[in-house]
Amino acid sequence: MSDTLLQVNNLTVTLDNSKPLLNNISFHLKHHQCLGIVGESGSGKSLTCKAIMGLLEPYFSVQGQILFSPKKTQIKLQQNGDLLKQNNETLRFMRGNVISVILQHPMSAFDPLYCVGNQVVETLLAHQPISKNQAITKTLNMLVEIGLDNPKQIYNRYPHQLSGGMLQRIMIGIALMLEPELIIADEPTTALDSINQFNILKIFEQIKQQSKTSMIFISHDLGVIHHIADHILVMNKGTIVEQGSRDHIFYHSKNDYTQYLINARKQLLAKFNCVVQPNYITPSSETI
Ligand SMILES: Nc1ncnc2c1ncn2[C@@H]1O[C@H](COP(=O)(O)OP(=O)(O)OP(=O)(O)O)[C@@H](O)[C@H]1O
């Protein structure tokens, strides 16, 4: 069996016959690997993931192939597994069961009128053939696993009674409980304060170490990508300007745009260090 989970070939997304928003991009993701996608705002990171999820609005014109080869045979995909050619029913099944997405603003993913525990249980029941009691037990266990104390209390809280970091952990917990083959995390730490960012990154690192699922991790923050990704795509204006292993991108890239992003990050870090440590001297090779 091939070790490639996802193979994107010449994906082009256009709107109203104007300049492509995604222009002929190709990349792949291996099973159990984490692919980081980095680039400035508007470079096409989210559109790429929406295309994979089958969530592009119908007014976009899409060309190319998104070949998906899951190991679990829960579903028979048509046309070589090209996600652009599956029907809506298959795509609906895939979302959650096979591909899960974690977004930037966890608050918007929860219904403010119901306590979070019930929402997790309902999601589980919609996807797995288990009883309500089993779903409740699984939910309480999950809350402990993602590091939240007092799971029974958290279960009965409404979304507005929990912090963004707690809700984001619960979103990740839900995604993991559904045991998808691919998790797409679209800027999952961007809306969080730095302590929560750190904690959420630790959870993603654990997911990687357990190596049960493959991941696409989108961020405009090179520090985050450096932490988590095995392989990296650098995007700019709808194209992939460079792709390669983490070491290649961070330590051996000759690409001007990649260099520009890395230098911008280093300068920011040096400025931060100067502020918190007045006697700080910038080393010639500041780390990411
Ligand atoms: N629904 C839409 N309708 C029209 N244009 C869109 C739509 N969604 C995205 N675009 C355009 O496609 C381009 C890529 O957007 P995309 O959201 O993928 O960028 P991004 O790299 O994810 O940026 P950010 O980091 O700000 O989320 C942008 O020029 C954006 O304006």
The ligand as an SDF file (V2000), in Angstrom:
LIG
                    3D

 31 33  0  0  0  0  0  0  0  0999 V2000
  -15.3390   33.0270   -0.6060 N   0  0  0  0  0  0  0  0  0  0  0  0
  -14.4690   33.7610   -1.2870 C   0  0  0  0  0  0  0  0  0  0  0  0
  -14.8740   34.5530   -2.2970 N   0  0  0  0  0  0  0  0  0  0  0  0
  -13.9870   35.2780   -3.0030 C   0  0  0  0  0  0  0  0  0  0  0  0
  -12.6580   35.2900   -2.7870 N   0  0  0  0  0  0  0  0  0  0  0  0
  -12.1950   34.5290   -1.8080 C   0  0  0  0  0  0  0  0  0  0  0  0
  -13.0610   33.7150   -0.9960 C   0  0  0  0  0  0  0  0  0  0  0  0
  -12.3130   33.0530   -0.0940 N   0  0  0  0  0  0  0  0  0  0  0  0
  -11.0350   33.4390   -0.3150 C   0  0  0  0  0  0  0  0  0  0  0  0
  -10.9540   34.3180   -1.3380 N   0  0  0  0  0  0  0  0  0  0  0  0
   -9.7380   34.9500   -1.8550 C   0  0  0  0  0  0  0  0  0  0  0  0
   -8.7940   33.9130   -2.1230 O   0  0  0  0  0  0  0  0  0  0  0  0
   -7.4770   34.3270   -1.7600 C   0  0  0  0  0  0  0  0  0  0  0  0
   -6.8780   33.3060   -0.8000 C   0  0  0  0  0  0  0  0  0  0  0  0
   -7.6470   33.3430    0.4130 O   0  0  0  0  0  0  0  0  0  0  0  0
   -7.3670   32.3760    1.6380 P   0  0  0  0  0  0  0  0  0  0  0  0
   -8.4870   32.5740    2.6080 O   0  0  0  0  0  0  0  0  0  0  0  0
   -7.1210   31.0160    1.1540 O   0  0  0  0  0  0  0  0  0  0  0  0
   -6.0240   32.9900    2.2230 O   0  0  0  0  0  0  0  0  0  0  0  0
   -5.1920   32.5650    3.5260 P   0  0  0  0  0  0  0  0  0  0  0  0
   -3.8020   32.3410    3.0840 O   0  0  0  0  0  0  0  0  0  0  0  0
   -5.8690   31.4500    4.2130 O   0  0  0  0  0  0  0  0  0  0  0  0
   -5.2740   33.9060    4.3890 O   0  0  0  0  0  0  0  0  0  0  0  0
   -5.5140   34.1130    5.9750 P   0  0  0  0  0  0  0  0  0  0  0  0
   -4.2050   33.7360    6.6260 O   0  0  0  0  0  0  0  0  0  0  0  0
   -5.8060   35.5680    6.0760 O   0  0  0  0  0  0  0  0  0  0  0  0
   -6.6580   33.2320    6.3700 O   0  0  0  0  0  0  0  0  0  0  0  0
   -7.5930   35.7250   -1.1690 C   0  0  0  0  0  0  0  0  0  0  0  0
   -7.2740   36.6340   -2.1880 O   0  0  0  0  0  0  0  0  0  0  0  0
   -9.0430   35.8240   -0.7980 C   0  0  0  0  0  0  0  0  0  0  0  0
   -9.4980   37.1560   -0.8860 O   0  0  0  0  0  0  0  0  0  0  0  0
  1  2  1  0
  2  3  1  0
  2  7  2  0
  3  4  2  0
  4  5  1  0
  5  6  2  0
  6  7  1  0
  6 10  1  0
  7  8  1  0
  8  9  2  0
  9 10  1  0
 10 11  1  0
 11 12  1  0
 11 30  1  0
 12 13  1  0
 13 14  1  0
 13 28  1  0
 14 15  1  0
 15 16  1  0
 16 17  2  0
 16 18  1  0
 16 19  1  0
 19 20  1  0
 20 21  2  0
 20 22  1  0
 20 23  1  0
 23 24  1  0
 24 25  2  0
 24 26  1  0
 24 27  1  0
 28 29  1  0
 28 30  1  0
 30 31  1  0
M  END
$$$$
